[in-house]
């Protein structure tokens, strides 16, 4: 069993990265998705990430 963690600044980039990884010949067990939001002054910072558990 292995784990791949992918982290991007926007949802669209995360989707592309996940799809690129899933295009490989792997057996996916599970995918965990998370969004983190931070504030720096008046700016909101987003972090979109996914953990893919696979064989």
Secondary structure by P-SEA (a helix, b strand, c coil): cbbbbbbbccaaaaaaaaaaaacccccccccccbbbbbbcccbbbbbbbbbbbcc
